[in-house]
């Protein structure tokens, strides 16, 4: 993967505060992330969000109607 993580956005406000510089926000966890986590999200230093981030979600991993239910 050569692109930045699709789940990372930058926000200038959040948690009731505003920031001079936009901060990295993970839409999967719903929280602001530390700069090192943003490095993973942005695929810096040879890091890959798909393999180096425990929060990364792939569309294929989403539940489908074909998945067996625990109740059955």
C-alpha positions in Angstrom: 0.0 0.0 0.0 1.5 3.3 -1.1 -1.3 5.6 0.0 -2.3 7.2 3.3 -4.9 5.5 5.4 -8.4 6.2 4.4 -9.5 6.4 8.1 -7.2 9.4 9.0 -8.4 12.9 8.9 -7.1 16.2 10.2 -9.2 18.4 12.4 -8.7 21.8 13.9 -11.2 21.3 16.7 -12.5 18.5 18.8 -13.2 17.3 22.3 -14.4 20.9 23.1 -11.0 22.4 22.1 -9.6 24.2 19.1 -6.0 23.8 17.9 -3.7 26.1 16.0 -2.5 23.2 13.9 -4.8 20.5 12.7 -4.4 17.2 14.5 -4.7 13.6 13.3 -8.0 12.0 14.0 -8.7 8.3 13.5 -12.3 7.7 12.2 -12.2 4.0 13.2 -11.5 4.7 16.9 -13.2 8.1 16.9 -10.3 9.7 18.6 -7.3 11.9 18.1 -4.1 10.0 17.6 -0.4 10.6 18.5 2.0 11.7 15.8 3.6 8.2 15.6 0.2 6.7 14.9 -0.3 9.3 12.2 3.1 8.2 10.7 1.6 4.7 10.3 -1.6 6.2 8.8 0.4 8.2 6.3 2.7 5.3 5.4 5.8 7.2 6.5 9.1 5.5 7.2 8.1 2.3 5.4 5.1 1.7 7.6 1.9 0.3 6.1 -1.5 1.0 7.6 -2.8 -2.4 6.4 -0.1 -4.3 8.3 1.2 -2.0 11.0 -2.1 -0.6 12.4 -4.3 -2.8 14.6 -7.3 -0.5 13.9 -7.2 -0.7 10.1 -10.4 -2.2 8.6 -10.7 -3.6 5.2 -14.1 -3.6 3.4 -13.7 -7.4 3.0 -13.6 -7.9 6.7 -17.0 -6.3 7.2 -19.8 -8.7 8.2 -21.9 -10.0 5.3 -25.3 -11.7 5.1 -23.4 -14.9 4.2 -21.5 -14.9 7.6 -22.8 -17.6 10.0 -24.6 -16.3 13.0 -23.7 -17.4 16.5 -27.4 -18.1 17.2 -27.7 -20.8 14.6 
